[in-house]
Amino acid sequence: MITGTSNDNTSGMKMFADAPPNARTIKVSEIFGPTIQGEGALTGLPTVFVRMGGCDYRCSWCDTLYAVDSSFRDQWKPMSPAAIMSEVASLSGGKPLLVSLSGGNPAIQPLGALIDLGHEQGYRFALETQGSVVKDWFSKLDNLTLSPKPPSSDMETDWDLLANCVATAGSDTETIMKVVVFDDRDYAYAKEVHRRFPGLRMYLQPGNHTPGTVEETEPTIDMSGVMDRMRWLIDKVVDDEWYDATVLPQLHVLIWGNERGV
C-alpha cells in the first residue's frame, strides 16, 4: 500500500470534497497513480490506488489518518462503482492494470460491484485489510493481503474473524499474511500468525516510526532509523532460520519518504 502524509495535491492524485450519497456509493478518500505497489507480495507492480475513507481501527502508528479519522470525512467523496472506474480508466489511459483497494479499512465499504465492473474491463484487484471485517466479495479479489495488527498498534486481533477472512476468500483469491514489525513483541506476534496460518505466505515489513502528520507540507522521515529496523528484522529472521518468511521494506518509503500520492 502506498502511504504518506503530505497535503500536497500531486498531478497523479484526485482529492475530493463531499457529495450526496446513494445506496451503492463508496466513500473514497483519494484515487492516484499509476505508480508502483510499495508493499507485500505485489511490490513493484504498476498500480492505481483507490483509497477508501473510514476504519474500524485506530492504530497508534497509523500513517493514513486522513483516510481513517472521522474528522476528515468531509474530504471523502461518495462515489458509484462506475464513477470510480471512470477515474481509474482516465489515470491508466484506459489500459487495464492492477487496482489496489486500500484505506483506512476498505473492507467496511461495499466493493463487490466495483470489483465486478473492473473485472469486466480487464482490471485486476488487490485489497489489504487487517482482517477485522469479513465480506463475501473477498472471493472476487485477485489478491487479498491480510495484515493483522501487532501489539505496537494497541489493537487486539480477533483470530476467529481473521480465519473467517481466509476461508471466505477461498482458493480462487491469492491470500497472503503481512505483519508490520517494530520490536520483539511484534516479531513474536508475527511468529504466532504464521503458526496459526502455516499455509499462507508470510511477509514481514519493518515499521515506519516517523509516519509524519497530515499537517506537514514537507513530511520528514527518519530513513536511517527505518533502515536500522530493516537490518534488525533481517538478522532476526536469519538467526531464527525462519526461511519461509519474506522480509520486504516499504519500497515507496525508500524512494519518496512520507510523500503522499505516489
N, C-alpha and C positions, 0 to 999 in steps of 0.2 A: 504494500500500500504506500503510495506517495503521500507524504505528510509534510506539514510545515506550518509556520505561524505568522508570516508576513501579511499585512493588509493590502499589499500591492495588488493591482488588478492586471495580471500579465496578459499578453496577447493570446495565449492559448487557453485562457480560463474564462468561463462565464460565471458572473456573480449575479445574484437575483434578489429582487425585492419580493414582498408578499403578494399573493394573488388569490382570488376567490377559489376555494377548493371545490371538488366534486367527489362523487363516491369512489372514483378509481384513481384519484391523484396520489402522487408520491411526493413526499417532502424532500426537496433537493437543495443541498447547501451550495454545491458548485459542480460544474462539468468542465473538465480541462483535458488537454492533450492535443495530438498524440505526444506521448513521452514514453518512458520505459517503466515497466513494473519494477519497483525497487526492493521488494521483499519476497522471501519464500521461494517456493518451487518454480515460479514463473519469472524469476528475476531476469531482467534484461529484455523481455518481450515488449515490442511496441504496443502501447495500450492507450485507450481513452478511459478516463476515470469519471464515474458518476458517484459523487459523494452525497449520501443521504443526511438529512438533519434528524437529530434525536437519538437518544441512547438510554438504556436501562441501567447502565453502569456509570460510575464516577471514579475512574482510576486516578490514583494520586499523581501519576506521571503522564496523564493524557496529553498528547501533542496535537489534538484537533478539537479543542474546546469549542471553537466556533461552529462545529457540527454536532456538539453534544449538549451544551448548556442551553436551557430554555430561554435564557436572556438574549440569545442570538436568533430566536425563532422568526423575528421579523425579516431576517435575511434568507430564510428558507422558502423557496417557491414551490407551491403545489403544482405539479406537472403531470400530465397524462403520459402513458407509455409512448404514444405517438409523438408527443412534443419532445420527450427525452430522446427518442431515436432520431428525430429530425436534427437536434443539436449534435448528437454523436456523428451522424452521417455528414453534417456540414464540416465538423472538425476533421474527420477522416477522409474528406474528399469523396465520400460515397464508397470507399474501398473497405470491405469488412476487415476487422481486426479484433483483438481481444478487448472486451469491455470489462473493467474492474468495478464492481459494486462495493462501495466502501462507506464509511461513516465516521463517527457515531457507530451505531449498530444497525446495519442495513436490514437485518433480519426482522426488525419491527415494522418494516414497510411492506406493502402488498406488491411484490415484484414478479409474480408469476406471469402476468400478461405482458410485462416488459420483456421478459426472457423469451417468451414465445414469439413476440413480434420481432425481436432482434435476430433470433434463430432463422426466421423466415427470410431475413435479409442477408444471412450468411455470417453474422457476427457470433463470436463465442463469448461466454460469460463466466467470470470468476468472481467469487464473493469471499470476504473474510469476516468472521464473526466470532465472538467469544464462546458461543455455544450455550447461551442462556435462554434462547428462544428457538423453538422448533417450528419449521414451516414445511408443508408438503411439497412446495415448489423447489426445495433443495435438490430433489431428484431431477429437475430440469437443468441444473447448472452443469457446465463443463468441468469446472474446478471449484472445490469448496475448501477453504483454509479455515480450520477451527483453531482459534488462538485463545485458549483459556488463560485467565489472568493469574499470575503467580502472587505469592504473599506480598511482594513490594507494592502491588497495586492497591492493597487494602480491600480487595474484593474477595468474595467466597465463591468457590466452584461447586455447582450442583452436578455431581458426577452422573446422576441418572439422566438429567437433561442433556448433558454432553454426549452420553451414549445414545440417546434417542436421536440426536442430530446425525450421528454417524449412521444409524440404522435407517433413518428416513432418507438420507441422501442416496443410499443404495449403491449398487455395483456399477451403474452407468455414469456416476459422477466420480471424478477423481478427487478423493478426500485426503487431506494431509493434516498433521498437527504441527503447530508452530508456537513456541513459548519464548517470550521475551525474558531475558535473564539479566538481572542486576547484581545478584550476590549469591552466596552459598545457599540461602533458603530457597531462592528461585531455582537454582540448579537442582536441588533435591526435589522440588516440586516437578520440574521437567522430567526427572527420572521416574517419578510416580505416574505422570501422564503416560509415559512410554510403557510402563509396567501394565497399566490398565488397557492400553490400546496398542499392543505389540504389532498388530497387522498393518498399522498406518505408518507411513514415513514420518520421521520426526525431524523438524528443523528448529535450530536454536539461534536466537538473534540477540546480540548484546544490546542492552537498553541505552537509550539516549537520555542522560541525566540532565541535560540542558535543552529541553524542547522549545524554550522561548515562551513568549506570551503573545496574545492576539494584539496587544497594544504596540508591540515592537514593529517599526517600519523597516529596520535593518536587523533582523534577528541574529544573535550571536550563537556560537556553539563551541563547546569545549571538545574540539576534534581530537586532541591528544588524549583526553580522558576517555572518549569513546573508543579510540584505538587501543588504549591500555586494557579496557574491558574486553575487547575482541581477543587480544592476545591471551588474557587470563582465561577466557572461556575455551579457547582452543587448547590451552595447556590442560585444563580440567578434563576435557573430553579425551584427549590423548592419554593422559595419565590413568584415566579410568578404563581405558580400552573400550570406550563406547563407540565402536566402529560403525554402527548403523545409524548414528546421528549425523546430521549435516549442519555445520556451523556457517552461517552467512551473515554479512553485515547488511545494514540498510544502505543499499547502493546509492540511492538518491541523496542520502545524508552525506556520504563521502564526496559526492560530486557537487551538490548545491547547498549543503548545510541544512539550515532550517527554513530555507526559502519555500514559499507556498506556490502551488500551481505548476509544479514541474515534475 
